[in-house]
Amino acid sequence: SDLIEMDEVKTLGFDWEFGHEELALEVASYANNGCLYIGLHNKTEEGFEQFGDLTVNLPMSSMIPPEPNEAYIDNFSSKEKLRFIKAHKLGDILPEVGFSGYCTYAKVAFDMERLRDLDPKGVEEYLQRRKEQDAPKKETKPKKRKHEQKER
């Protein structure tokens, strides 16, 4: 079976109002735009259960498309999530934020090597998908030469 041995999965401690959890990270991408998705799974005696999302998928219209390692942090327990990111050196909290409706979302530049350490397969697949997605776009937009832009 391709079920990963539970003991091989690295977990990180997460503290929030309901106590302490040992969480595993799942790295993937959002289907509609390929942006970085990070899910959280807590370790129970029966195995791993979906605990929640570390990231949130914001509509592209409300933001500059993030770099491959950037993502917005889900608002649910966001203070604890940002503390978790800092405590485990998962990435840097950026000054800019994302907006959706009346909410603002913290933006984090994740350390992809650190994520790879926690979910090697997920990170590989994510980066591969980003590469495939970004490749054609670059070819379709030729850069204007400087002198062409000056002419009115």
N, C-alpha and C positions, 0 to 999 in steps of 0.2 A: 504494500500500500504506500501511497506517496504522502501519507500523513506524517508530518514532522514529529520526531520524538519530542515530547513536551519538555524534557529536560534540556534539549538542545536550544530551545527558543530562549533568547535573552529577554529578560523583563527588567523594567525600571520601576522604582517606587513612585507612587503618585499619592499625594495626601490631599484630601478635600474634606468638606464638612461631614461626610459620612465615614471617615476613617482612612485607612491605608489600603491601597490596592497595588498589586504587582501587575504592570501592564506590558503587553507586547505590542510593538508597532507593526502596522501593515501599510506598506507603501504601494500606491497604485495611482491611476489618473482618472479624472472625471471624463466620462464618455463624450460629453458634448464639446469640450474644448481642450482636453488633454492636459489640463492643469494638474499640479501636484495634489494628490489626496493622501492623507495619513489617517488611518483608522486606529482605534485603540481597542485592545482585547484584554480582558482581565482573566488571570489564571484562577481557575476554580479546581476543585478536586476532580470534577468530571472532564476538565479540559478547558479550552479557551472559549470565552463568550464575548460577543460584541459589547463593548463598554460604551463606546461613543466615537465621535469624530474629533480629531485634533484640528482638522482644517475644515473650511467651509468653501463652497463653490459660489463665487459671486458672479453676477452677470457682467460680461465683458464691458458693457457700455459704461459701467460705473467706475472703471479703473483702467489703468495702463496694464496691458497684459504682463503678468509677472514673469520674471526670469524663471528658468527651469527649476531652480532651487527655492523659489519664493512661493509662499502661500499665505492665505488669510486664516486667522485662527477662529474657530467656532466660538460663538458667544456664550454658549452654555458653560458655566464655570471657567470663563476665560482667564480670570486672575490666577486660578490654580493651574490652568494649562500653561500660562506664560511662566509661572514659577517652575513648573515641571520642565519646560524647555530650557530655562536657564540652569536649573539644578543639574540636569543631565547633559549640558553643553550640546544640545541638539541643533542650536542655531542662534542667530542674532536677531533681536527684536528691532525692526526698522522704524525710522521716524514717521514714514508715511502710513496712512491707514486706508482701508477700503470702506466704501459706503454701500448700503443697500437698505432702501426704505429709510427708517429713522435710526438705524444702527450703524455704528462704526466698528470696523474689525481691525484688530492689530495685524500687522504684516510681519512675517518672519522670513529671514533668509536662512534656510536650513543648511546644515553641514551635510552634504550628500555622502561623504565618506563615513560620517558618524551613523547616518541612516543605513548605509550599506552594511555596517557592522551589525545592525539590528534586524534588517530584512534584506539580505543580499539579493535574493531572487526578485523581490518586488522592485528594488532600485534598478536592477539591470533592465527589467522589462519596461519600467517607466522611462528611463533614459533613452532606450531604443525607440520607444513610441514617440518621444519628443523629437528625436532626430529625424524620424520619418516624416513627422508633421511639419517640422520647420524647413526641411530640405526644399520642397517645391516653391515655397513662398519667396525665398531669396532670389530664385532665378527669374521670377516674373516681374520683379521691380528693378529695372536697371537704375543705378544711381545717376542723377543728373550731374553733369560736370559743372564745376563752379561757374565757368563763363556763361553757360546756358542760363543759369539762374539769374545772373545780373541783368541780362538783356530783358527789356520790358516790351 
